[in-house]
Amino acid sequence: MSSHIDSVAIAIADLDSRQVLPRIWQLDHTVWKSDPSEIVDRLGWLTVAGEMRGRAAELRAFADEVKGDGYKLVVLLGMGGSSLGALALQCMFGSEDRYPELLVLDTTIPDTIAEASGTIACTNTLFIVASKSGTTIEPNMLYRHFRAEVERELGAADAGRHFAAICDSGTALESLAEEQGFRRVFTNPAEIGGRYSVQSLFGLVPAALMGIDIAVLLDRVVAMGAACAPTIPTQDNPAAWLGAVIGANAVAGRDKLTIVSTPSLDGFGLWVEQLLAESTGKDGRGIVPVAGEPSLDVDAIGDDRLFIYERLNGDDTADTDAYIDRVESAGIPSVRLMLEDRYDIGGEFLRWQFATAVAGSLLGIHPFDQPDVQSAKDNTERLLAEYQATGIAPSLDIIGSLSALINEACDGDYIAITAFAKPTVELESAIDFLRDKITATCGVATTFAYGPRYLHSTGQLHKGGAANGLFLQLTQLDGADVTIPSAAFTFGTLAAAQARGDLDALAALGRLVARINLQRDAAQTIHELANSLG
């Protein structure tokens, strides 16, 4: 433990000697790289909360208008940074009385889309298309699908009022929304990347529609910003200190940052996962966020771990408190972050963003770009083009095995499980069982994420980070397909191209990969897979 404390102290001294905190507030790109590209125009998250406080009444009025018009459901069509902040807020807050429920639809899985289509009543549903660039394939294809559904049910003349958009100014999505009569177009400040955008319109519009008091939420963001002012030494600065802890541990080999939370904060881990993985996983290094991990026997936890515990006062904390007590008693480094109420999550968003930027400086990486996600996108486009030329859908053949991955796993590795399948409680329970069995068997950390969501999140880390990941892809795409209006492919073909494209990109980098096709009872298949480990 003393070496952990010493490494953090050294990191803090380094940050102070380089004046990193005031330089970040001065928007000095040389904190990270000599080239200002995608840095000087990506630091708007530092101060956007102050600007957004001036729009709180406008957003509340829009929410009251939507509620007053009888909308019962808001469906957010987004991906990655455009949706994960809203998803985290939905998990933590839910909707206030008489405000619409929020459904975040960030998928191309036909079963999931078909299920949503079968339960959505277009008459009282508002769809939000969220995309910073306006060119992201998933929300664009989802928009085509649901626009056709609304027009079929309500007619083309009235369809536009059931849609809103959140995007940057001057994008194709802004033009589309204006041409097709959207109820509202929200143009976001451009100097913010997707994963740093939760305290901007990408997070605040859905939050307001759920009835969350966004003025209070923003006040907590502003308060955290004040606590992290450039004049405050790193040791006393809540975000910079956290960044020093994260960065110092990663440099020392404790690069598996395990996020534990009390029940009401479960959704927060998904947001942190993207922030850390996509920001730090590049140049052959990075931090592996481990979210949603089942509680483990501490004897199975390797010495490559750092635990951070987000604890909400008033939650049922007994189990998580006891687990972190055991972790700390085993000498595993950990940090406890306490929230007095749910609205403190506003401050946590900024704390983690700032901490990630500080950790990036210690790691010597650029925390605002995502250079390695393009390979999987390029593969997807290539496979879709081949399908259009030949009519032959991308194949998803079985590749390797879980036992082969485990046999190759070494200390310091992690096994990433990804699933192109419809989320269910049963599947996720089975995944927890599998993750526990893997760690008990070979002692490495595990992660889990749904495709295609993870392509915009941990996918950057998988390809650009250290070569210490082994990848198990689970697919279940043999159900009924869903067509996409005016597209030459279906959602099933798109999802298959994304799954195949990602594994091809990983294999091309020399990563160890395996693919298993799930049977219709996915949970049973996963349980059998776990039990095969002994």
Secondary structure, DSSP 4 states (H G I P E B T S, - for coil): -HHHHHHHHHHHHHHHHTTHHHHHHTT-GGGT-SS-TTTTTS-GGGTHHHHHHTTHHHHHHHHHHHHHTT--EEEEE--GGGTHHHHHHHHHH-PPTTSPEEEEE----HHHHHHHHHH--GGGEEEEEE-SSS--HHHHHHHHHHHHHHHHHH-HHHHGGGEEEEEETTSHHHHHHHHTT-SEEEEEPSS--GGG-TTSHHHHHHHHHTT--HHHHHHHHHHHHHHT-TTS-GGG-HHHHHHHHHHHHHHTT--EEEEEE-GGGTTHHHHHHHHHHHHH-BTTB--EEEESPPP--GGG--TTEEEEEEEETTS--HHHHHHHHHHHHTT--EEEEEESSGGGHHHHHHHHHHHHHHHHHHHT--TT--TTSHHHHHHHHHHHHHHHHH-PPPP---BS-HHHHHHH--TT-EEEEEEES---HHHHHHHHHHHHHHHHHH--EEEEEETTGGGGTTHHHHHHS-S-EEEEEEE---S-----TT-SS-HHHHHHHHHHHHHHHHHHTT-EEEEEE--SSHHHHHHHHHHTT-
